[in-house]
């Protein structure tokens, strides 16, 4: 299954939920916003399965001055 993560093509040999993707990539989701096909996804929806050619964006908020 092919999908895009932050604009980079990824290929997995099995279906994944968003949660399984984040676990497999060891992503810390604290302070992040997740977009799936340009729609904001809440943590309640991390059970959603990725589909062929889905676009996932992981946006991190940082503070500084």
C-alpha positions, 0 to 999 in steps of 0.5 A: 500500500502506497501513501504519502507522509509529509510529502514523501512516498511510503510503501507498506506491505499491509494496511495500517491504521494511523495509530499503527503508523505512528507506533511503527515510526516511533513518533511522539505526538505531543504538540502535533496536529495530524492532517489526513487528506487535508482534514484535521484528525483528532486522536479519537480518529487514529483508528482510521485505516490508511488507504492507497494514496492517502496523504498524511501530514504531521505538523509540530508546533514549536515555541521560541523567540 
